[in-house]
Amino acid sequence: MGNRLDGKVAVVTGAGRGVGRGVALLLAEEGAKVVVNDLGCEVDGTGASHDPADAVVAEIQARGGQASANYDNVALMDGGEAVIKQANDTYGQLDVLVNSAGIMRERMIYQMSPSDWDQVVRNNTKGVFTTTKFAAIMFRQARSGRIVNMTSDAGLGDMGRSAYAAASEGIIGVTRTVGRDLGRYGVTCNAISPMVETRLFPGTVEEHRVASATGPSRDERAGIGESPALGEWEGPGWPDDPENVAPLAVYLCTDASPNINCTVFGVRGGSIFLYSHPAVERSVLKWGNFTMEEMDVLIPKMIGDGV
């Protein structure tokens, strides 16, 4: 058992399975007391069960760690407040928040119902807002804190996942903004986009879905190119193991990373990637309004070949 987080208290949402479970286990291994939040719903957000959160708490306790279960729905304001309050009431403080709760409803945009859209965006994006709002109050008073949000590359263009893409890009925007809101108080906020095997993603996505006949792959859209082939996997697990995300997430929760803020990382098959912030590639300046005739000339020149 490590000691990087001795004396710290963490809340992990969506911690009953997948990435959240791995993060909760490693936080506890590093000495943190962990509130394990999980509604226990299905992939599409329906249903509820105490079993996932209880199982992770039992696993942490069996390893000699301290943890308590929470079953609140963090997509609701009362739920987000309740899980943060539980950490303070049970352990007297809060130092770390990891938002990993998410659902998915895959539909082509012309099949997407308003209900499906609202459920995904509300659950995934608002689930980050509710916990972060109440944690931020405590972090600001303590002049310290760590927030790590799980997101995805869906916003780079992922067929049939418009709602999930909207939520994922929203989480990235919230991450960058919260980091600026709270950075002056010694609080950092970062995001991780994992591609691992979970209930939402059954293995490397491109291997399990019918790829488009043309166009870039998901990794190419992310700007990381094709991932290099692994010669031989070392240690436990496998390349798509969701627990591969935990070391980076937990590192970002420690005091070893005080200057890493508003940043988005990716985890793929044992590799870690750092995403750049959006930047203007090219510009055309003019005093006055453009004309349509100028558009005919300028836009083809601006975008060039291959865009």
TARA-V600875 format. One line per field, one symbol per residue. psi: psi as a letter, one per 20 degrees, with the letter a starting at -180 (. if undefined). burial: 1 if it has 24 or more other ideal C-beta (glycine too) atoms within 12 Angstrom, else 0. Layout:
psi = ???
burial = ???
This chain:
psi = pajhkpiqpqpoqkjircggghggghghhjiqppoopphkrrhjiqrqqiggghggghgghhjjrpqqqpjqoiiqghghhghghggghgijrphppoojpqrpopqqhiipqhggghggggggghhggghhghhhggghhikrqpppppbrjhiinopjlgghgggghghgggghghhhgihijjpqorqpnqnroahhomapgiijqoqqhrrqrghhhijiappqppgppqararhjphihhgggghgiiriilhjoqkqprqpoliqpqpqqqqqpgqqpqqorqqrhhhghggghhghaqj.
burial = 0001100111111111111111111111111111111111101010000001101110110000111111111110001111111111011011111111111111000000000110111111111111111111011000011111111111110100111111111111111101101110101111111111111110011100000000001110110100100000000000111111111111111100100111111111111110100000000000000000000000000000000
